[in-house]
């Protein structure tokens, strides 16, 4: 991957190679510099140009290390917390209100290396939301994020419930 504003071209989980756009690179830079997000120690490394895929990295360093030398749970959660909400806001647009409703985190094993989060809005998800909202005033969607190490071992599982409703 390129530098902070450099061109990143990665292969998505569904096999499509899709570069970041200037817009998503700038959003990534803003996120990574925003004090509340920067304080988590996590860094967004990739935002697909259609905002349907995001990758986050949480390095183990002096800012993210807890008292016993493993990744601080607050850093894990904070680094993944806003991502699905922002993805839905970007994809659904101004005609919808999107809010985090609830979350839980389950720690599976201590993080002793850099950890990663991967976020993907699957094909049909946005159409499903719009379809539900055509006949209901709101919907709650649940998303699961597995925080893994480089080998794919799961260190934490975060469940996010996100509330969506039309603005009118």
C-alpha positions as CSV (number, residue, x, y, z in Angstrom):
1,X,0.0,0.0,0.0
2,X,1.1,3.5,-0.7
3,X,1.8,6.4,1.7
4,X,-1.0,8.2,3.5
5,X,-2.4,9.8,0.4
6,X,-0.7,7.5,-2.1
7,X,-2.7,5.3,-4.4
8,X,-3.7,2.0,-2.7
9,X,-4.8,-0.9,-4.9
10,X,-5.8,-4.0,-3.1
11,X,-7.9,-7.0,-3.8
12,X,-11.2,-7.0,-2.0
13,X,-12.6,-10.0,-0.2
14,X,-14.8,-10.8,-3.2
15,X,-11.8,-10.8,-5.5
16,X,-12.3,-7.5,-7.2
17,X,-9.3,-5.2,-7.4
18,X,-10.6,-1.7,-6.7
19,X,-8.4,1.3,-6.0
20,X,-9.2,4.0,-3.5
21,X,-10.4,7.2,-5.0
22,X,-9.2,10.6,-4.2
23,X,-12.3,11.1,-2.1
24,X,-11.7,7.9,-0.1
25,X,-8.0,8.6,0.3
26,X,-8.8,12.1,1.7
27,X,-11.5,10.6,4.1
28,X,-8.9,8.0,5.2
29,X,-6.4,10.8,6.0
30,X,-9.0,12.8,7.8
31,X,-10.1,9.8,9.9
32,X,-6.5,8.9,10.8
33,X,-5.8,12.5,11.9
34,X,-9.1,13.1,13.7
35,X,-8.1,13.2,17.4
36,X,-10.8,10.9,18.7
37,X,-10.0,8.2,16.2
38,X,-6.2,8.8,16.3
39,X,-6.4,8.3,20.1
40,X,-7.5,4.7,19.6
41,X,-4.1,3.8,18.1
42,X,-5.9,2.2,15.1
43,X,-5.3,3.3,11.5
44,X,-7.6,3.0,8.5
45,X,-5.4,1.5,5.8
46,X,-7.9,1.2,2.9
47,X,-11.3,2.5,1.9
48,X,-12.6,1.1,-1.4
49,X,-13.8,3.9,-3.7
50,X,-17.4,2.9,-3.4
51,X,-17.2,2.9,0.5
52,X,-18.3,-0.7,0.7
53,X,-15.0,-2.0,2.1
54,X,-12.7,-0.7,4.8
55,X,-9.6,-2.1,6.4
56,X,-8.2,-1.1,9.8
57,X,-4.9,-1.9,11.5
58,X,-4.3,-1.8,15.2
59,X,-0.5,-2.1,15.9
60,X,0.8,-3.2,19.3
61,X,2.8,-0.3,20.5
62,X,3.2,2.0,23.5
63,X,-0.2,3.7,22.7
64,X,-2.2,0.5,22.4
65,X,-0.4,-1.7,24.9
66,X,-2.2,-2.4,28.2
67,X,-0.7,-3.1,31.7
68,X,0.0,-6.8,30.9
69,X,1.6,-6.0,27.5
70,X,-1.2,-7.0,25.1
71,X,-3.5,-4.9,23.0
72,X,-5.8,-2.7,25.1
73,X,-9.4,-3.6,24.6
74,X,-10.4,0.0,24.3
75,X,-8.1,0.4,21.4
76,X,-9.5,-2.7,19.7
77,X,-13.1,-1.4,20.1
78,X,-12.4,2.2,19.4
79,X,-10.6,1.4,16.2
80,X,-13.6,-0.6,14.8
81,X,-16.4,1.4,16.4
82,X,-17.4,4.1,13.8
83,X,-16.6,2.2,10.6
84,X,-19.9,0.5,9.6
85,X,-21.9,3.6,10.6
86,X,-19.7,5.8,8.3
87,X,-19.9,3.2,5.5
88,X,-23.7,3.2,5.6
89,X,-23.9,7.0,5.7
90,X,-21.6,7.3,2.7
91,X,-23.6,4.6,0.8
92,X,-27.2,5.5,1.7
93,X,-26.7,9.3,1.4
94,X,-28.5,12.2,3.0
95,X,-32.0,10.8,2.7
96,X,-31.3,8.4,5.7
97,X,-30.4,8.8,9.3
98,X,-27.8,6.2,10.5
99,X,-26.9,5.8,14.2
100,X,-25.0,3.2,16.2
101,X,-27.5,1.6,18.5
102,X,-25.5,-0.9,20.5
103,X,-22.3,-2.9,20.5
104,X,-20.6,-5.7,22.3
105,X,-17.1,-7.1,22.2
106,X,-16.0,-10.6,23.0
107,X,-12.3,-11.1,23.6
108,X,-11.0,-14.5,22.4
109,X,-7.2,-14.3,22.9
110,X,-4.7,-11.6,23.9
111,X,-3.3,-9.5,21.0
112,X,0.5,-9.7,21.0
113,X,1.0,-8.4,17.5
114,X,-0.6,-6.0,15.0
115,X,-4.3,-6.8,14.7
116,X,-6.7,-6.1,11.8
117,X,-10.3,-5.4,11.2
118,X,-12.1,-5.9,7.9
119,X,-15.5,-4.3,7.0
120,X,-17.5,-5.2,4.0
121,X,-21.0,-4.3,2.9
122,X,-22.0,-7.3,0.9
123,X,-23.9,-7.2,-2.4
124,X,-27.6,-6.6,-1.8
125,X,-27.2,-5.1,1.7
126,X,-28.0,-1.6,0.6
127,X,-30.9,-2.8,-1.5
128,X,-32.2,-4.8,1.5
129,X,-32.1,-1.8,3.8
130,X,-33.9,0.4,1.2
131,X,-36.5,-2.4,0.6
132,X,-37.2,-2.7,4.4
133,X,-37.5,1.0,4.8
134,X,-40.0,1.2,1.9
135,X,-42.5,-0.5,4.2
136,X,-41.2,0.1,7.8
137,X,-40.2,3.3,9.6
138,X,-36.8,2.0,10.6
139,X,-34.5,-1.0,10.7
140,X,-31.7,-2.2,12.8
141,X,-28.8,-4.0,11.1
142,X,-26.3,-6.2,12.9
143,X,-22.7,-6.5,11.7
144,X,-19.9,-8.7,13.0
145,X,-16.3,-7.7,12.9
146,X,-13.6,-10.3,13.6
147,X,-10.4,-8.6,14.8
148,X,-7.6,-10.9,13.6
149,X,-3.8,-11.2,13.5
150,X,-1.8,-11.5,10.3
151,X,-2.3,-15.3,10.3
152,X,-6.1,-14.9,10.6
153,X,-6.5,-16.0,14.2
154,X,-9.4,-14.2,15.8
155,X,-8.5,-12.2,18.9
156,X,-11.9,-10.4,19.4
157,X,-15.3,-10.4,17.9
158,X,-17.3,-7.1,17.8
159,X,-21.0,-7.0,17.2
160,X,-22.4,-3.7,16.1
161,X,-26.2,-2.9,15.8
162,X,-26.9,0.1,13.6
163,X,-30.2,1.9,13.4
164,X,-31.3,3.2,10.0
165,X,-34.3,5.3,9.1
166,X,-35.3,7.7,6.4
167,X,-34.9,11.4,7.2
168,X,-38.5,12.3,6.4
